[in-house]
Amino acid sequence: MTDPNVAPYGSWKSPITSDLIVAGTVRLGEVRVDGTDIYWSEGRPTEGGRYVLVRRTADGQCTDVTPEGFNVRTRVHEYGGGSYIVADGTAYFSNFADQRLYRQQLGEAPTPLTPATDLRYADAVIDQGRDRLICVREDHTSEGHEPVNTLVCVPLHGESAGEVLVSGSDFYAFPCLSPDGSHLAWISWNHPNMPWDGTELWVANVQADGTLTNSQRVAGGLEESVFQPQWSPDGVLYFISDPTGWWNLYRWRDGQVEPLCQKDAEFGLPLWVFGMSTYGFESSDRLICTYVEAGVQHFARLNTTTLELQPIDTPYTSIGGLQVGAGLAVFGAGSPTAPGAIARLDLATGAIEELRRSSTIEIENGYLSIPEEIEFPTENGKTAYGFYYAPKNQDYAAPTGDRPPLLVKSHGGPTAATSATFNPSIQYWTSRGIAVLDVNYGGSTGYGRDYRQRLKGNWGIVDVDDCVNGANYLVERGEVDGDRLCIDGGSAGGYTTLAALTFRDTFKAGASYYGVSDTEALARDTHKFESRYLDGLIGPYPDRKDLYDARSPIKFVERLSCPIIFFQGDEDKIVPPNQAELMVNALQVKGLPVAYVLFEGEQHGFRKADNIKRALDAELYFYSRIFGFELADSIEPVAIANLDS
């Protein structure tokens, strides 16, 4: 072996390029099982971010189901999910451009089931006995009014807007029919709650004519979050709830709620998108499930008679969208060392087969940084968590005594979590000599309700403190350079980034991806699903306008003293472009180095390959100019105002 080249951190040449990351990379999700066939949705950046429905048959053949011109994606709650369902080879899906439901039999063109009007549909279940879908509908037809969410039934043939079955609540999710079609269960919740704050589980009788009678609330409430109701093959209703402070498994049988597996672990997830699933039935007395314990995800089988929980060994640290069929479990899988995949587990033998990988990227171990799970002290004597990625490149070493820059990543949500799953965008940084800390700040999921509620009333404080303290912890350990600390994040993570740069002096630069700069503007100008989210994170608006002013970085630009780059989609309805532009203008006036990259045709989160590549390279270019290190690659410059050439 030759001796490594000696070069400053940040200047290492890496084989993990932005072109490599976007080439052949797809977004995999929404797994479904239909007999011996397996389906998933595939978001393709090279096709403008279009989501395609893919079918894999028992003989291993994969084919696109939806033709060109169709994009399988719903805009209910803006975040979508639950965009399609399949039964007996026929797919029913929501098309992004017109938000109509379509029916598509294999080999035939899609035909619309709903009219061309301002209605959106998601989270469908098929009522075979009555030849209809039951799903969530979001009605945007009344201008100037909040959209109306209901549960509706839509005939499987013809064209209909749907008939309302359940109404009166602000939100609905998880409609599910009992195996004999005699009962319908669902969850609902109302402003100002988010689904992880409190939801209610309801059950109703379904009459022969399809109408509902005898609706009753089974579980849940204002401070109890119910997730994923599902009927077992023998007609017992199971669900996940957190009355103990942890999302655990329960069932409703003979009119009584019974706990199944009480652990200090999270079997549920925050319901950001429809169609999420963490368990499914192998048989009436066995279910397959996933859960997070102490920040680590586990895969297991639960005997519903003995209530014994048996671990199932897999090589994965992340398992999502679990679907269970006859003798198999199919799921989205991730590990620290390989791209995410759709995987199939043979429940009899334990054999695992990866059906589709999200990327063709193959990285030699010598360029791969393996995350270290860290705990670090934070405010009020508490502990916070994160994953630390040290710089790694087999071809390079840094000058003696040098310490790398650190990029702190603040995840979105903020009610969400990061994991140790392989992320080529993180390896992009570490293979160039830039350390990364991915923080699970207070308010993140996976650590119980108490940890999740640390952010209640404290958004912009607890999350910022934890990002700052995580960076300081690594400085004190001697891992990173305290004079070259930067932070980035998207959406709510973009807000945490901007708040950290405004209200603290720890970081020397940052990047905001469609981040919030004016919390009051967000409270006034966002979509229904999140329109009262800030009531819990900050306080009721407008009653506590003082708190919104105090937490808004745009109100305190005089405190900013470091450079920032902003990335924004011009069609973002969740965080509109004016949020970034107000901040950019203020920084320009103040004379601080600032850059603004606006992407045409992008919404909340970037889906087009060219834009994903441009954002990654532009952020690296920005830091190279701010911290003064030479780049090993030729990168298209980004215009930086107020920076001497």
C-alpha positions in Angstrom: 0.0 0.0 0.0 1.2 3.5 -0.8 1.3 6.2 1.9 -1.8 8.4 1.9 -1.6 11.9 0.5 -1.3 14.6 3.1 -3.9 17.3 2.5 -6.1 19.6 4.6 -9.5 18.5 5.7 -12.1 19.4 3.1 -9.6 19.2 0.3 -9.6 15.4 -0.1 -10.6 14.0 -3.5 -13.4 11.6 -3.1 -15.0 9.0 -5.4 -18.4 9.8 -3.8 -19.4 12.6 -6.2 -22.7 14.3 -6.5 -23.0 12.7 -10.0 -22.5 9.3 -8.5 -25.2 10.0 -5.8 -27.9 11.1 -8.2 -27.1 8.6 -11.0 -29.2 5.5 -10.7 -30.6 6.6 -7.3 -34.3 6.2 -6.6 -36.6 6.7 -3.7 -38.2 3.5 -2.6 -41.4 3.3 -0.5 -45.0 2.2 -0.1 -44.5 -1.5 -0.3 -47.6 -3.6 -0.9 -48.2 -7.4 -1.2 -50.8 -8.8 -3.6 -50.8 -12.6 -3.5 -47.4 -13.7 -4.8 -46.7 -10.2 -6.4 -44.9 -7.4 -4.6 -45.3 -3.7 -5.4 -43.6 -0.5 -4.4 -43.4 3.1 -5.5 -40.2 4.3 -7.0 -39.3 8.0 -7.1 -36.9 8.8 -9.9 -34.9 12.0 -9.8 -33.9 11.4 -13.4 -37.5 11.6 -14.5 -38.2 14.9 -12.7 -39.0 13.2 -9.4 -41.9 11.2 -10.9 -43.1 8.3 -8.7 -43.7 5.1 -10.6 -45.6 2.0 -9.4 -43.4 -1.1 -9.8 -44.5 -4.8 -9.8 -42.3 -7.7 -9.0 -43.7 -11.2 -9.9 -42.9 -14.5 -8.2 -40.3 -15.3 -10.9 -38.4 -12.1 -10.1 -39.5 -10.0 -13.1 -39.9 -6.3 -12.4 -42.0 -4.0 -14.6 -43.4 -0.5 -14.4 -47.1 -0.5 -13.8 -48.0 3.1 -14.3 -47.2 4.6 -17.8 -45.4 7.8 -18.6 -47.5 10.8 -17.8 -48.6 9.4 -14.5 -47.0 10.2 -11.1 -48.2 8.1 -8.2 -48.3 10.6 -5.4 -51.1 12.2 -3.3 -51.1 15.7 -1.8 -53.4 15.0 1.1 -51.7 16.7 4.1 -49.2 17.9 1.5 -46.8 15.2 2.7 -48.9 12.4 1.1 -48.3 8.7 1.5 -50.9 6.0 1.1 -51.1 6.9 -2.6 -52.1 3.5 -3.9 -53.5 0.1 -3.2 -53.5 -3.2 -5.2 -55.9 -6.1 -5.2 -56.0 -9.1 -7.5 -53.7 -7.4 -10.0 -55.6 -4.1 -10.2 -54.1 -0.9 -8.9 -55.9 2.1 -7.6 -53.8 5.2 -7.3 -53.7 9.0 -6.9 -52.1 10.9 -9.7 -50.1 13.9 -8.7 -50.9 16.3 -11.5 -54.7 16.2 -11.1 -55.1 14.4 -7.7 -57.7 12.2 -9.2 -58.0 8.5 -8.3 -57.3 6.1 -11.1 -58.0 2.4 -11.7 -55.5 0.4 -13.7 -55.7 -3.2 -14.6 -52.5 -4.9 -15.7 -51.7 -4.2 -19.3 -54.4 -1.5 -19.6 -54.4 2.3 -19.5 -55.4 4.0 -16.2 -59.1 5.1 -16.1 -60.3 7.9 -13.7 -62.5 7.0 -10.8 -63.0 10.5 -9.5 -63.9 13.8 -11.3 -61.5 16.6 -12.3 -62.1 18.9 -9.3 -60.2 20.1 -6.3 -60.4 16.9 -4.3 -57.6 14.8 -3.0 -57.6 11.1 -1.9 -55.3 8.9 0.2 -55.0 5.9 2.5 -57.5 3.6 0.7 -58.8 0.2 1.7 -60.8 -2.0 -0.6 -64.3 -3.1 0.4 -64.6 -6.0 -2.0 -68.0 -7.1 -0.9 -69.5 -3.7 -1.8 -67.3 -3.0 -4.8 -65.8 0.2 -3.5 -62.8 2.0 -1.9 -62.9 3.5 1.5 -60.4 6.3 1.9 -59.5 9.7 3.2 -60.7 12.7 1.1 -59.4 16.2 1.5 -61.8 18.7 -0.1 -60.3 22.0 -1.4 -63.3 23.2 -3.4 -64.3 26.0 -1.0 -62.0 28.9 -1.6 -61.1 30.9 1.4 -61.9 28.1 3.8 -59.9 25.4 5.4 -60.0 22.1 3.5 -62.5 19.5 4.8 -61.2 16.0 5.6 -63.6 13.1 5.7 -63.7 9.3 5.1 -65.5 8.5 1.9 -66.4 5.5 -0.3 -65.7 5.6 -4.0 -67.1 3.0 -6.4 -64.5 0.8 -8.1 -66.1 1.5 -11.5 -67.5 4.7 -13.1 -66.6 8.2 -11.9 -67.7 9.6 -8.5 -66.4 12.2 -6.0 -67.3 9.7 -3.3 -70.0 9.5 -0.6 -69.1 10.7 2.9 -69.1 7.9 5.5 -67.5 9.7 8.5 -67.1 13.5 9.1 -66.8 16.0 11.9 -63.2 15.7 12.8 -60.4 17.7 11.4 -58.3 14.7 10.3 -58.6 11.0 9.6 -56.3 8.1 8.8 -56.0 4.3 8.8 -59.5 3.3 7.6 -59.4 -0.5 7.9 -62.1 -3.2 7.4 -62.5 -6.4 9.4 -61.9 -9.5 7.4 -65.6 -10.2 7.0 -66.4 -6.6 6.1 -68.7 -6.1 9.0 -66.7 -3.4 10.9 -64.7 -0.4 10.0 -62.0 1.1 12.2 -60.1 4.4 11.8 -58.3 7.1 13.8 -59.2 10.7 13.9 -57.9 13.9 15.6 -58.6 17.6 15.9 -56.8 20.9 16.0 -54.5 21.8 17.6 -53.2 18.2 18.1 -50.8 16.5 15.8 -51.3 12.8 15.4 -48.4 12.1 17.8 -50.0 14.3 20.4 -53.4 12.6 20.6 -55.7 10.6 18.4 -58.9 8.6 18.9 -59.5 5.0 17.6 -63.1 4.5 16.4 -65.0 1.4 15.3 -68.4 1.2 13.6 -70.7 -1.5 12.2 -70.9 -1.6 8.4 -74.4 -2.4 7.2 -75.2 -4.4 4.0 -75.9 -1.2 2.1 -72.5 0.2 3.2 -73.7 2.7 5.8 -72.1 2.9 9.2 -73.9 2.5 12.5 -73.0 2.2 16.2 -69.8 4.2 16.1 -67.8 4.0 19.3 -64.5 5.2 20.5 -62.2 2.4 21.6 -59.0 4.1 22.7 -57.1 7.3 22.5 -57.7 10.9 23.5 -56.2 14.3 23.7 -53.0 13.0 25.3 -52.9 9.5 23.9 -51.6 8.8 20.4 -53.1 5.8 18.6 -51.2 4.4 15.5 -52.0 1.8 12.9 -55.2 0.0 13.8 -55.3 -3.4 12.0 -57.6 -6.4 12.1 -56.1 -9.9 12.6 -57.1 -12.7 10.3 -59.6 -13.9 13.0 -61.2 -10.5 13.3 -59.6 -9.0 16.4 -58.6 -5.3 16.3 -55.0 -4.5 17.1 -53.4 -1.1 17.4 -50.4 0.8 18.8 -50.9 3.4 21.6 -48.8 5.3 24.2 -50.8 5.6 27.5 -47.7 4.4 29.3 -45.4 7.0 27.6 -44.3 4.4 25.0 -45.9 3.4 21.7 -46.7 -0.3 22.6 -49.0 -2.9 21.0 -52.6 -3.4 22.2 -55.8 -5.2 21.1 -59.5 -4.6 21.5 -61.3 -7.9 22.2 -64.7 -8.5 23.7 -65.1 -4.8 24.4 -61.8 -4.6 26.4 -58.4 -3.1 25.6 -55.5 -5.4 26.4 -51.8 -4.6 26.4 -49.7 -7.1 24.5 -46.1 -6.2 25.0 -45.3 -3.5 27.4 -41.7 -2.2 26.9 -39.8 1.0 27.1 -39.7 0.9 23.4 -41.4 2.5 20.4 -43.5 0.2 18.2 -45.1 3.2 16.5 -44.0 6.2 14.5 -45.0 9.9 14.1 -47.7 9.9 11.4 -46.1 12.3 8.9 -47.4 10.4 5.9 -50.2 8.0 5.3 -49.8 4.3 5.0 -47.1 3.8 7.6 -46.8 0.3 9.0 -44.7 -1.3 11.7 -46.4 -4.6 12.1 -48.4 -7.2 10.2 -50.0 -10.6 10.7 -48.2 -13.9 9.9 -51.3 -15.7 11.2 -54.0 -15.1 13.8 -51.6 -16.0 16.6 -48.4 -14.5 15.3 -47.5 -11.0 14.1 -44.2 -9.6 12.8 -43.2 -6.2 14.2 -40.5 -3.6 14.4 -39.6 -1.4 17.4 -37.0 1.1 18.5 -35.3 0.5 21.9 -32.6 2.9 23.2 -32.4 4.4 19.7 -31.8 1.0 18.1 -34.3 -0.7 15.8 -35.3 -4.3 16.3 -37.2 -6.9 14.2 -39.3 -9.5 16.0 -42.2 -12.0 16.1 -44.9 -11.7 18.7 -47.0 -14.7 19.7 -50.4 -13.2 20.4 -51.4 -16.1 22.6 -48.4 -16.5 24.9 -47.3 -12.8 24.3 -43.7 -14.0 23.9 -41.6 -11.6 21.8 -38.9 -13.4 19.8 -36.1 -11.4 18.0 -35.6 -11.9 14.3 -32.0 -11.4 13.2 -31.4 -9.2 10.2 -28.4 -7.1 9.0 -30.5 -3.9 9.0 -30.6 -1.0 11.4 -33.6 0.6 9.7 -36.9 -1.2 8.8 -39.9 0.7 7.4 -43.2 0.1 5.7 -43.5 -3.4 6.9 -46.0 -5.6 5.0 -46.6 -9.2 5.8 -48.0 -11.8 3.4 -48.3 -15.6 3.1 -45.0 -16.8 4.6 -43.1 -13.6 3.9 -42.4 -10.1 5.2 -41.5 -7.3 2.8 -40.1 -3.9 4.0 -37.8 -1.0 3.3 -34.4 -1.8 4.7 -31.3 0.1 5.6 -27.9 -0.4 7.2 -24.9 1.8 7.8 -22.9 0.3 5.0 -25.2 -0.2 2.0 -27.9 1.8 0.2 -31.5 1.3 1.2 -33.4 -1.5 -0.4 -36.7 -3.3 -0.6 -36.1 -6.6 1.2 -38.1 -9.8 1.5 -37.8 -12.1 4.5 -38.9 -15.8 4.3 -40.7 -16.3 7.6 -40.1 -20.0 7.6 -36.3 -20.1 6.8 -35.2 -16.6 7.8 -33.6 -16.1 4.4 -33.4 -12.5 3.2 -33.4 -11.3 -0.4 -33.0 -7.8 -1.5 -35.4 -7.1 -4.4 -34.4 -3.6 -5.3 -31.7 -1.2 -4.1 -32.2 2.5 -4.0 -28.8 3.1 -5.5 -26.2 1.4 -7.6 -23.5 3.1 -5.5 -20.9 0.7 -4.2 -18.3 2.3 -1.9 -15.1 0.6 -0.8 -14.8 0.3 3.0 -11.7 2.6 2.9 -14.0 5.6 2.0 -16.9 4.6 4.3 -17.4 6.4 7.6 -19.3 4.1 10.1 -21.4 6.1 12.5 -20.7 6.1 16.2 -23.9 6.5 18.3 -23.1 9.1 21.0 -24.9 10.5 24.1 -23.9 13.9 25.3 -24.9 16.2 28.1 -27.3 19.0 27.4 -29.3 21.7 29.3 -31.0 21.0 32.6 -28.9 18.0 33.4 -30.4 16.0 30.5 -28.9 13.8 27.8 -29.3 14.1 24.0 -28.3 11.7 21.2 -26.7 11.7 17.8 -24.6 9.8 15.3 -21.0 11.0 14.8 -19.3 10.3 11.4 -15.5 10.9 11.5 -13.7 11.8 8.3 -12.7 8.7 6.3 -10.8 8.4 3.0 -8.1 5.7 2.5 -6.2 7.9 0.1 -5.7 10.9 2.4 -4.4 12.0 5.8 -4.6 15.4 7.4 -1.5 17.5 8.5 -0.4 16.6 12.0 -2.3 18.4 14.6 -5.1 19.5 12.3 -8.8 19.0 13.3 -11.6 18.6 10.7 -14.5 21.0 10.2 -17.8 19.7 11.6 -21.1 19.8 9.9 -24.0 19.4 12.3 -27.2 18.1 10.7 -30.6 19.0 12.2 -33.3 16.7 11.0 -36.7 17.9 9.8 -40.0 17.4 11.4 -39.1 18.4 14.1 -41.1 15.4 15.4 -39.1 12.8 13.5 -35.7 11.1 13.9 -32.5 10.4 12.2 -30.9 6.9 12.1 -27.6 5.2 11.3 -28.8 4.1 7.9 -26.4 4.6 5.0 -26.7 8.0 3.6 -24.5 8.8 0.6 -24.9 12.5 1.1 -23.2 12.2 4.5 -20.4 10.1 3.0 -20.0 12.9 0.5 -18.8 15.1 3.3 -16.8 12.6 5.4 -14.9 11.3 2.4 -13.7 14.9 1.7 -12.5 15.3 5.3 -15.5 17.0 6.9 -16.9 15.4 10.0 -20.7 15.1 10.5 -22.9 14.9 13.6 -26.5 13.9 12.9 -28.4 15.0 16.0 -31.6 13.4 17.5 -32.4 16.5 19.6 -35.1 16.6 22.3 -38.4 16.3 20.5 -37.2 13.4 18.3 -39.0 10.1 18.2 -37.6 6.7 19.3 -36.9 7.6 22.9 -40.5 7.7 24.4 -43.2 10.3 24.8 -41.3 12.3 27.5 -38.3 12.8 25.2 -40.7 13.7 22.3 -42.4 16.3 24.4 -39.2 18.1 25.4 -39.9 20.3 22.5 -43.4 21.2 23.6 -43.3 25.0 23.9 -39.6 25.0 23.4 -39.0 24.8 19.6 -36.0 27.0 18.8 -34.6 26.4 22.3 -34.2 22.7 23.1 -33.4 21.6 19.6 -30.8 24.5 19.2 -29.3 23.7 22.6 -28.9 20.1 21.7 -27.2 20.9 18.4 -24.9 23.3 20.1 -24.0 21.0 22.9 -23.4 18.1 20.5 -20.9 20.2 18.6 -19.2 21.4 21.8 -19.0 17.8 23.1 -17.0 16.8 20.0 -14.8 19.8 20.3 -14.1 19.0 23.9 -13.3 15.4 22.9 -10.7 16.8 20.5 -12.5 15.3 17.5 -13.2 18.5 15.5 -12.1 22.1 15.0 -14.1 24.5 17.2 -13.4 27.4 14.8 -14.9 25.6 11.8 -18.3 24.4 13.0 -21.2 24.6 10.6 -24.9 23.5 10.6 -27.5 22.6 8.0 -31.0 21.3 8.0 -34.2 21.2 5.9 -37.7 22.4 6.7 -38.0 22.4 10.5 -34.3 21.5 10.5 -33.8 24.6 8.5 -35.5 26.6 11.2 -33.2 25.0 13.9 -30.3 25.9 11.7 -31.3 29.5 11.4 -32.2 29.8 15.1 -28.8 28.3 16.0 -27.0 30.8 13.8 -29.1 33.7 15.1 -29.4 33.1 18.8 -26.1 31.3 19.5 -22.5 32.1 18.5 -21.2 28.5 18.2 -21.5 27.9 14.5 -19.4 29.9 11.9 -21.6 29.1 8.8 -24.7 27.3 7.9 -27.1 26.1 5.1 -30.9 26.3 5.3 -32.9 24.1 3.0 -36.5 25.4 2.8 -36.2 26.5 6.4 -38.5 28.7 8.5 -37.2 32.2 9.3 -40.4 33.8 10.5 -42.5 31.5 12.8 -45.4 34.0 12.8 -45.5 33.9 9.0 -45.5 30.1 9.1 -48.4 30.1 11.6 -50.4 32.4 9.2 -49.4 30.8 5.9 -49.1 27.1 5.8 -51.3 24.1 5.0 -54.1 22.6 7.2 -52.2 19.6 8.6 -49.5 21.8 10.2 -51.6 25.0 10.7 -51.9 24.4 14.4 -48.6 22.5 14.9 -46.9 25.5 16.3 -49.5 25.8 19.1 -47.7 22.9 20.7 -44.2 23.8 19.6 -44.3 27.5 20.6 -47.7 28.5 21.9 -51.2 29.4 20.6 -51.3 32.0 17.9 -52.1 34.9 17.9 -52.5 34.9 21.7 -48.7 34.3 22.2 -47.5 36.5 19.3 -44.7 37.6 21.7 -43.2 34.1 21.6 -43.4 33.9 17.9 -41.6 37.2 17.6 -39.0 36.1 20.1 -38.3 32.8 18.3 -38.1 34.2 14.7 -34.6 34.6 13.3 -35.9 37.2 10.9 -36.7 39.5 13.8 -33.1 39.4 15.1 -30.8 39.7 12.0 -28.7 42.1 14.0 -27.5 39.1 16.0 -26.2 37.3 12.9 -22.5 37.3 12.4 -21.8 34.4 10.1 -22.5 33.4 6.5 -25.5 31.4 5.3 -26.6 29.8 2.1 -30.3 29.2 1.4 -31.9 26.5 -0.9 -35.5 26.8 -1.8 -38.2 25.4 -4.2 -40.4 28.0 -5.9 -43.5 25.8 -5.6 -43.1 25.0 -1.8 -46.5 25.3 -0.2 -45.3 24.3 3.3 -42.5 26.8 3.6 -43.1 29.4 0.9 -40.1 31.1 -0.8 -40.7 34.4 0.9 -39.5 32.8 4.1 -36.0 32.4 2.6 -36.1 35.6 0.7 -36.8 37.8 3.7 -33.7 36.4 5.4 -31.5 36.7 2.3 -32.5 40.3 1.9 -31.8 41.1 5.5 -28.3 39.5 5.4 -27.5 41.3 2.2 -28.4 44.6 3.8 -26.3 43.8 6.8 -23.3 43.0 4.6 -22.9 39.3 5.6 -21.8 36.7 3.0 -25.0 35.1 1.8 -26.1 32.9 -1.2 -29.6 32.0 -2.4 -30.3 29.1 -4.8 -33.9 28.9 -6.0 -35.0 25.8 -7.9 -37.8 26.1 -10.4 -40.6 23.5 -10.2 -39.5 22.1 -6.8 -41.8 21.7 -3.8 -41.0 20.9 -0.2 -37.9 18.8 -0.6 -35.9 18.4 -3.9 -36.8 15.5 -6.2 -35.0 16.4 -9.5 -31.6 14.9 -10.0 -30.0 18.1 -11.3 -31.2 20.1 -8.3 -30.1 17.5 -5.7 -26.6 17.5 -7.3 -26.5 21.3 -7.5 -27.5 21.8 -3.8 -24.9 19.3 -2.5 -22.1 20.8 -4.6 -23.1 24.4 -3.9 -23.1 23.8 -0.1 -19.6 22.4 -0.3 -18.4 25.3 -2.5 -19.9 27.8 0.0 -18.0 26.3 2.9 -14.8 26.1 0.9 -15.0 29.9 0.4 -16.0 30.6 3.9 -13.4 28.4 5.6 -10.7 28.9 3.0 -9.9 25.3 1.9 -9.2 24.3 -1.7 -11.6 21.9 -3.4 -10.2 18.8 -5.0 -13.0 18.9 -7.7 -14.2 21.5 -10.1 -17.5 22.7 -8.9 -19.8 25.2 -10.6 -19.5 28.4 -8.4 -22.4 29.9 -6.6 -22.8 33.6 -6.3 -22.1 34.8 -2.8 -23.0 38.3 -1.9 -20.8 40.4 0.3 -17.8 38.1 -0.1 -14.6 39.6 -1.4 -13.4 37.7 -4.5 
